[in-house]
Structure formats: structure tokens, C-alpha cells
Amino acid sequence: MLVNKIKRVQRKFTNETLSRLTCTERLHSLGADSLELSRLKLDLVMLYNIIHNNVDVDLDMFDAILMLFIATVTFFELLNFIVASMLVCTLLFLAI
């Protein structure tokens, strides 16, 4: 995929130019998000779209995925996800 090729080029460039920094420091200096945070943001956007019926989702499948998600995360991770979801939904609501 084109996205993967672009990410590979970006990673190679940042590794070579900012090699003295750790990965976290490189991300911070570039104003970039970690892969985990990027995925969380995309998940929250998808959740917002599901809640507001902007996408066609089989709710039975959604319930099964949600139950699997809840079963695989710790309470602290779930709490962080809920707080982040509320924050993103609020920010998206204010932007509308």
C-alpha cells in the first residue's frame, strides 16, 4: 500500500536525521503521534461515526466486537478509552 511506503520513507528519514534521539523523543520533536495514539484517535472517530449513524454498521457485530474489546483490556485502559472518547466526542461536537 502507498501509506505503508510513505511511512517507511518517513521512518527511515527520521531514523537517519534524528538518530541520537529515542523513538519517543523523535515523535515529540516532530509533533507526531505514536502508532498507538494514532490508532486510538481513528478508533474514536469511528466510534463517533457509529454513534451518530454516519456509517452503516451491523449492531450485532458491533456488540460482539465491543465485548471482545472490554474482555481484553484492563480497567485502567478502559477508563482511559472512555475519558478520551468523551473528550473527542465533545471536541467533534463543538466543531460541528
FENCORJO-V775240 format. One record per backbone hydrogen bond with DSSP energy under -0.5 kcal/mol. CO is the residue of the C=O (numbers start at 1). NH is the residue of the N-H. If there is no record, write none. Layout:
CO:NH, CO:NH
//
This chain:
1:5, 2:6, 3:7, 4:8, 5:9, 6:10, 7:11, 8:12, 9:13, 10:14, 11:15, 12:16, 13:17, 14:18, 16:19, 18:21, 22:26, 23:27, 24:28, 25:29, 26:30, 27:31, 27:32, 28:31, 34:38, 35:39, 36:40, 37:41, 38:42, 39:43, 40:44, 41:45, 42:46, 43:47, 44:48, 45:49, 46:50, 47:51, 48:52, 49:54, 49:55, 50:53, 55:57, 57:59, 58:62, 59:63, 60:64, 61:65, 62:66, 63:67, 64:68, 65:69, 66:70, 67:71, 68:72, 69:72, 69:73, 70:73, 74:78, 75:79, 76:80, 77:81, 78:82, 79:83, 80:84, 81:85, 82:86, 83:87, 84:88, 85:89, 86:90, 87:91, 88:92, 89:93, 90:94, 91:95, 92:96, 93:96
//
